[in-house]
Amino acid sequence: MNSPKIMIMGVGNVLLSDEGLGVRILDAFDKDALPDNVELIEGGTAGLELVHLIKDVDFLILVDAVNAKSEPGSVFRFRPEDIRILPDAFEVSFHQVGIIEVLNVADLLGNAPQTLIYGVQPKSLDWGMEVSEEIKAVFPQLIQQIIKEIDHINATNSFMDMPPAKD
């Protein structure tokens, strides 16, 4: 059996401190320790141009800032289809074209990967290139969780079945 192609995509605006956490966490991964079938991609704030990046991917793990009006550093794990049932107060993305629209377009084109989103509640969206200490503190736990997810995908060809992570 061929290993599934797994992509970890960090999205966000690195100029707005914690809004860039999805991109910043990619630097915290030990790239040498990742299996060969895993690719790390900076999605930045790109919109629909991301569709071509994910067309050959089997499993997409997105990391992004989400506004759940929760404690800074709270981690949420959900599938795109869960967004319909989230409260209206929960904003999935701070970007102009959300990743959900990208996935919808990929789905229409018949090449949307199975997708999982790890969202982190930011502390600050002020101008700045660094993420806040509260967010940096979550990175090791979040990376460990994503590594477990990758191991599970490689073993079972599916995402882990578990409730959303809460702090």
C-alpha positions as CSV (number, residue, x, y, z in Angstrom):
1,M,0.0,0.0,0.0
2,N,1.3,3.4,-0.9
3,S,1.6,5.9,1.9
4,P,-1.1,8.6,1.7
5,K,0.2,12.1,0.8
6,I,-0.2,14.3,3.9
7,M,0.1,18.0,3.9
8,I,0.3,20.2,7.0
9,M,-0.6,23.7,6.0
10,G,-0.2,26.7,8.2
11,V,-2.3,29.7,7.3
12,G,-2.4,33.2,8.7
13,N,-0.9,36.7,8.4
14,V,2.5,36.7,10.0
15,L,2.4,40.6,10.3
16,L,-0.4,40.4,12.8
17,S,1.3,38.6,15.7
18,D,-0.9,35.6,16.7
19,E,-2.9,35.7,13.4
20,G,0.3,34.1,12.0
21,L,0.5,31.2,14.4
22,G,-0.4,28.7,11.7
23,V,2.6,29.7,9.6
24,R,4.9,30.1,12.7
25,I,4.2,26.6,14.0
26,L,5.7,25.1,10.9
27,D,9.1,26.3,12.0
28,A,8.7,24.4,15.3
29,F,8.4,21.0,13.6
30,D,11.4,18.8,13.4
31,K,11.3,18.3,9.7
32,D,13.9,15.5,9.8
33,A,11.6,13.5,12.1
34,L,8.5,13.7,9.9
35,P,7.7,10.8,7.6
36,D,8.6,11.2,3.9
37,N,5.0,11.4,2.9
38,V,4.4,14.6,4.9
39,E,4.8,18.0,3.4
40,L,4.8,21.3,5.3
41,I,3.3,24.3,3.4
42,E,2.9,27.9,4.3
43,G,-0.6,28.9,3.1
44,G,-0.1,32.5,4.5
45,T,-3.2,34.5,3.6
46,A,-3.5,33.1,0.1
47,G,-7.0,32.5,-1.0
48,L,-8.3,30.4,-3.9
49,E,-4.7,30.0,-5.3
50,L,-4.3,27.3,-2.6
51,V,-6.6,25.0,-4.5
52,H,-3.8,23.9,-6.8
53,L,-1.6,23.1,-3.8
54,I,-4.0,20.6,-2.3
55,K,-5.2,18.9,-5.4
56,D,-2.9,15.8,-5.1
57,V,-3.1,15.6,-1.3
58,D,-4.9,12.7,0.5
59,F,-5.0,14.3,4.0
60,L,-4.8,18.0,4.8
61,I,-4.1,19.2,8.3
62,L,-4.7,22.9,8.6
63,V,-3.4,25.1,11.5
64,D,-4.9,28.5,11.8
65,A,-6.0,31.1,14.3
66,V,-9.7,30.9,15.1
67,N,-11.9,33.3,17.0
68,A,-13.9,31.2,19.4
69,K,-14.1,33.9,21.9
70,S,-12.2,31.6,24.3
71,E,-9.0,31.7,26.4
72,P,-5.9,32.6,24.4
73,G,-4.1,29.3,23.5
74,S,-7.3,27.2,23.5
75,V,-7.0,24.5,20.9
76,F,-9.9,23.3,18.8
77,R,-9.9,20.3,16.5
78,F,-12.7,20.0,13.9
79,R,-13.5,18.9,10.4
80,P,-14.7,21.5,7.8
81,E,-18.2,19.9,7.9
82,D,-18.4,20.7,11.6
83,I,-18.4,24.4,10.9
84,R,-22.1,24.4,10.0
85,I,-22.9,23.4,13.6
86,L,-20.5,25.8,15.3
87,P,-22.1,28.8,17.0
88,D,-22.3,32.0,14.9
89,A,-19.9,33.7,17.3
90,F,-17.1,31.2,16.2
91,E,-15.2,32.7,13.3
92,V,-13.2,30.1,11.6
93,S,-10.7,32.4,9.9
94,F,-9.6,36.0,10.0
95,H,-8.7,35.9,6.3
96,Q,-10.6,37.4,3.4
97,V,-11.2,34.1,1.6
98,G,-11.4,31.4,4.2
99,I,-9.9,28.0,3.8
100,I,-13.5,26.6,3.8
101,E,-14.1,28.4,0.5
102,V,-10.8,26.9,-0.9
103,L,-12.0,23.4,0.2
104,N,-15.4,23.9,-1.4
105,V,-13.8,24.9,-4.7
106,A,-11.5,21.8,-4.5
107,D,-14.5,19.7,-3.8
108,L,-16.3,21.1,-6.8
109,L,-13.3,20.2,-8.9
110,G,-13.4,16.7,-7.5
111,N,-10.0,16.8,-5.6
112,A,-10.6,18.0,-2.1
113,P,-8.5,16.1,0.4
114,Q,-9.8,14.7,3.7
115,T,-9.3,17.7,5.9
116,L,-8.8,18.4,9.6
117,I,-8.4,21.8,11.2
118,Y,-6.5,22.7,14.3
119,G,-7.6,26.1,15.4
120,V,-6.0,28.1,18.2
121,Q,-7.5,31.1,19.9
122,P,-5.1,34.0,19.5
123,K,-4.3,36.5,22.2
124,S,-3.2,39.4,20.1
125,L,-3.9,40.5,16.5
126,D,-1.8,43.6,16.8
127,W,0.9,44.5,14.3
128,G,4.0,42.4,15.1
129,M,6.1,39.5,13.7
130,E,6.1,37.4,16.9
131,V,3.4,35.3,18.4
132,S,2.6,35.8,22.1
133,E,4.0,33.7,24.8
134,E,0.6,32.1,25.5
135,I,0.5,30.9,21.9
136,K,4.1,29.7,21.8
137,A,3.4,27.7,24.9
138,V,0.8,25.7,23.1
139,F,3.1,24.7,20.1
140,P,4.8,21.6,21.7
141,Q,1.4,20.1,22.7
142,L,-0.1,20.9,19.3
143,I,2.8,19.5,17.4
144,Q,2.7,16.3,19.4
145,Q,-1.0,16.0,18.6
146,I,-0.4,16.5,14.9
147,I,2.4,13.9,14.9
148,K,-0.1,11.4,16.6
149,E,-2.5,12.3,13.8
150,I,0.1,11.6,11.1
151,D,1.0,8.3,12.7
152,H,-2.7,7.3,12.8
153,I,-3.2,8.3,9.2
154,N,-0.2,6.2,8.1
155,A,-1.4,3.2,10.1
156,T,-5.2,3.4,9.3
157,N,-5.6,5.7,6.3
158,S,-8.0,7.9,8.4
159,F,-8.0,10.7,10.9
160,M,-8.2,9.9,14.6
161,D,-11.7,9.7,15.9
162,M,-11.8,11.8,19.0
163,P,-13.6,14.7,20.5
164,P,-12.2,18.2,19.9
165,A,-9.2,19.1,22.1
166,K,-10.0,21.6,24.8
167,D,-7.7,23.2,27.3
